[in-house]
Amino acid sequence: MPIIDNAVYVGGHRIQNPESLELTFEYMRSKGGMAWIGLFRPTQEEIQQVAAEFSLHPLAVEDALNGHQRAKIERYGDILFVVLRPARYIDATETVDFGELHVFVGPDFVVTVRHAESPDLARVRQRLEHQPELLARGPEAVLYAILDQVVDEYEPVIDGVQNDIDEIEDALFGAADPRLSQRIYELSSEVISFQRATDPLPVMIESLLRGGEKYGVDVELQRSLRDVLDHSLHLRDRLASARPILSNALTVNATLVTQRQTETALLQNEQVKKISGWAAILFGPTLVAGIYGMNFKHMPELQFVWGYPAALLLMLATSVVLYAVFKGRHWL
């Protein structure tokens, strides 16, 4: 269902749960207060209905419909349009799953348009409804709570990335893993994508803080936003440190792979030397036996009384000499 939640708040308290957008607009006109409409993958007709009521800018509406936007904040008159890229970490595949959240913030309304399951806006709404003094501060309080939730959900993601980095560092000097280079490269790609989603956040929050006095944002909300800003900067620093670690791990792994290949080649070379040496040692007696086994009629050595012992002695001498030579050269 496209409409996930739909409520009207007065003084920080939920007074109505309209069954349709039309009823929401009627309650707002008759009783005032603030509307908070949560949409999940709405159709063009549904979002156009909201846009017509709240005079949303066509470009922002187009972005919310099409999705695939970068994180950003834009102001159209007295309406803020915020795009956020929430994320969750899938440990089984070591990938970051990105969502997309569009938030329209007006003088007396908040409209959220989600294109993925994350973030958990039901938790945000529940938290605010248990803090009516915060919710009474208006739409800016809802935007703050959403930003806080998105940044909080980044924490498990970067923890998951850090855990995988630790596993990679342990695996570097363990048993050889042919997939380790691919694992490092793929995790580096996920970190880069995560950075693209999170890097704009500090600038966006700083922009909100700069406009706080101009648009009369509550002082306590501005302090809360600074806390979210601190968290986002901390996340950015942690991510920035992850990239060089992975880059170094890829270099170290390539070096270790080359070293292992060299050691294997040297070991194989030693084995080839030993095999060649013993083959040569055996070749000497074989050559002598082959010559004297040809049985030609005119072979004077065949008539010698000591011919047979001499042949055996020659075979032995050949083998001993070759063995001494190869042993001296460390082939055996």
N, C-alpha and C positions, 0 to 999 in steps of 0.2 A: 504494500500500500504506500503511495507516494507521501501522504501526510502522516508522519511518524507521531508528532505531537503538535497540539494547537491549543494555546491558552491565552487568557487575558489576565494581567496582573495589575492590581491597584495597591499602592503602599507596600509593595514587596510580597503581597499575598495573592494566591491564585483564586480568582473569583468566578471564573467561567471556564468551561471546557467545551467550546463550540464544536459541533459535529461537522461543520463545513466552513470553508473560508468566508462565505457570504455572511454567516452568523458572526464570525470573528470581526468582520468589518463593521457590522451593525452594533455590536457591543462596544467597540472602540468609539464609535460616533456618539453613542448614547451615554456611556459611563466613563469614557476616557480611559486612562491607564495605558499600559504597555502590552502590545501583542508580541508573542514569541511563537513563530511558526517554523516547525521543523519538517523539511521535505527531503525525501530520499529518491533520487533519480526521477524527478518530476517530468511530466510530459510538457510539450511546448505550451499547450492550452493552460495547464495549471500554473506554470510560472508566469505566463503572460497575464493571467488573472491577478496574481500578486503584484506584478509590475505595474499594471494599470492603476491599482488601488493606492500604491505607495509611491508612484511616479519614479520608478527605478530607471536608470539610464539604459537605453537600448544596448550599448556596447557591453555593459556589465551583465545584462541579461543574456546576451549572446555568449559571453564567456562562461556563464553558469550553466547554460544549456549544453555547450559543446565539450566543456571540460578540457583536460590536458593543458592546464595553465601552470605557469611557474608561481611560486609564492610571491605575493605582492600585496600592496595596499594602495588604493586609489580613492580620491574624494570627488564626488559629484555633488556640488552644492553642499547641502547639509546631510548628505548620505555618504557613509563610508562603505566601500566595497573591499573586502579582504579575502584573499585566497591563501589557504594553508595546505601544506602537504603532510598530513599525519602519516605515521609509519608504524609498522610492527615487524618484529624479527621472527623469521621462521628458522628455527635452529636445525631442523632436519635437513634442510637444503642449503643452509647458510646464505639465505637471501633476505633482502629487505623488501617487504610488501608495502607499497606506497598507496595511500588513499588521496582523496582530494575533497576539500571542504571550502565552500563559498559562503561568506557571511555578509549580509546586507544589514547595516546598522543605521537606523534613522532616529529622528527625535523621539518617537514613541513606538518603535517596533524593532524587532530583530527577526530576520529571515535566514535560516540556515539551509543550505542545499548540499547534501552529501552525495558522493558518487562511489563510496565504499563503506564497509562496516566500521572502519576506524575514522574518527575517534568516537569514544562512547559518550555521546551527548546526553544520553539519559542520565548518566552519572552527574554530568554538569548541572542539568536541570534539577535533579534531586538535591544536590549540594546547595544550590542557590535557594531552593524552596525551604531548606532547613536554616537558611540565613536570610530572613526577610529584610533585615537592616541593610544587608549588602545588595540584595535584589532591588530594594527601594531606590537605589541610586541610579536606576534606569538602564537603558540599553548598553551603555558603556561598561556596566558591571557584568553583563552577560558576555560581552566581547572579551573582557579581562579573564573571566572564568574559562572561556573556550581556549584562549591562548595558553592559560595555565595548564589545562588538561592536555593539550597537544604537546607542550614541552615536557610535561610529566611522562607522557607515553613514549617520548624519545629516550628516556633513561633506560628502560629494559632493552631497547634496540642497541644502544651503544654498549651496554653491559654484555649483550650477546656477541657483538662484534669483538669486544675486548677478550671475551672468553675464548673465541676461536683464534684470535691472535696468539694467546697464551698456548693453546694447543699446537699451533703451527711452530712456535718457538721450541716447544718440547720435542716436536717431531723432527726438527732440523738435524739434530745430532743423535737421533735414534735410528731404528732400522730404516733402510732405504725404502721410500714410498714413491713409486713412479708417478702418482697423481698429485704429489705435493706442490709442484710448480703450478699446475692448473688450479689447485685449490687457492694458492696465494693470489694468483692473477684474478680469479673470479671474486674473491673477497675484496681485493683492491677496487674492482669495478663497483661493488656494492657500496663501499665507503665513499667513492667519488659521487655516486648517485645520491647518497645520504647527505653529503656535503652540499650538493646543489639544492636539496630540499630545505636544509636548515640554515645555510649561510645568510639568506635574506632576512631571517627573523630579527636579529638585533637591530638592523637598520629600520625595519618596520615598527618595532616597539619604540625606538628612539623617535621616530616620526610622530607616533601617537603622543609621546610625552611632550614633544615640542609644541604640539597643537592643543595640549591640555588646558592651558590658561586661556587661549583664544576662544575655545569652544566651551569653557566653563566646566571642565571635567573635575569631578570631586577630588579633593586633595588626597584622601585616603586611597582612592582608586589609583592615583598616580604613583603613590608609594608602593602599592601592590604590583603595579606594572613594572616598576624598577626591580622588584624582586624577581619577576619573570624574566626581565632583561638579564639579570645576573645569572640565572640558570641557563639561559640560551647562550650566553657568552662562555660559560663553563663547558657546555656541550660542544660548542664550536672549537674550543681549545683541545678537548679530548679527541675530537675527530681529526683535528689538524695534526696531532701527534701520532695518530694511527697510520696515516699514509706513509711517512718515512720509515716506520717500523716494518711495514709490509714490503716496501721497496727494498730495504736492506735485507729482509728475509729472502726475497726473490734472488738477490745477488749472491747471498751466502749459499742458498740452495744450489744455484748454478755452479758455484765454485766447488761445492762438495760433490756434486754429480760428476764434474770433470775429474776431480781427484779420485773418486771411486773408479771411474772408467780407466784412468791412468794406472791405478794400482792393479786393476784386473788385467790390463794389457801386459804389465810387467810380470805379473804372476804367470800368465799364459806363456810369455816369452821364456821364463825360467823352465816351465814344463817342456816347452818345445826343445830347449837346449838339452835337457836331460834325455828326452826321447831320441834326439839326434845323436847324442853321445853314445848311448847304449846301442843304437842301430849301427854306428860306425864300428864299435867294439866287436859286435857280432858279425859284421861284414868281413873283417880280416880272416877269421877261421873259415868262414863260408867260402871266401875266395880261394884259399889254399886247398880246401877240400874239393872245390869245384874243378880246379886245375888238375889235381891228381886223381880225379874220378872220371877223367875223359877216356881212359883206357886205350890211348893210341899205342900202336905196336912199337914205334921207335921213341920211347921215353926212357932215357938211360937211368933216371932216378928210380924207375920201377924195379930195377935189378939190384939196387943197393941193399945190402943186408940191414943197414940202419936207416933205410928210407922211411919206414913207417914211424919210428920214434922221432926221426928228424922232422917229419911233417907235423906231428903232434906238438913238438917243441916250437916249431915256427908259428903254429896257430896260437899257442900260449903266449909266445913272445910278442906277437902282433897285438893280442888283446891287452897284455900288461902295458905295453908302450902306449897304446891309445888311451887306456884308462888313466895312466899317469899324466898324459898330456891334457886330457879333459878335466881331470881333478885339479891340476895346476891352474887352469883357467876358470875354475869354479863353475864348470858346467854340470858337475855331478855332486 
